[in-house]
Amino acid sequence: AVNVLITVCAIFVVELMGRRFLLLL
C-alpha cells in the first residue's frame, strides 16, 4: 500500500511540474 501511495504522489508531482513547464512555454 505504501508503494502505491508513493507512486500516486510521484505522478501528482510530475503532473504538477508538467503543467508549470507548459505554462512557462
C-alpha positions, 0 to 999 in steps of 0.5 A, a space after each residue: 500500500 505504501 508503494 502505491 501511495 508513493 507512486 500516486 504522489 510521484 505522478 501528482 508531482 510530475 503532473 504538477 511540474 508538467 503543467 508549470 513547464 507548459 505554462 512557462 512555454 
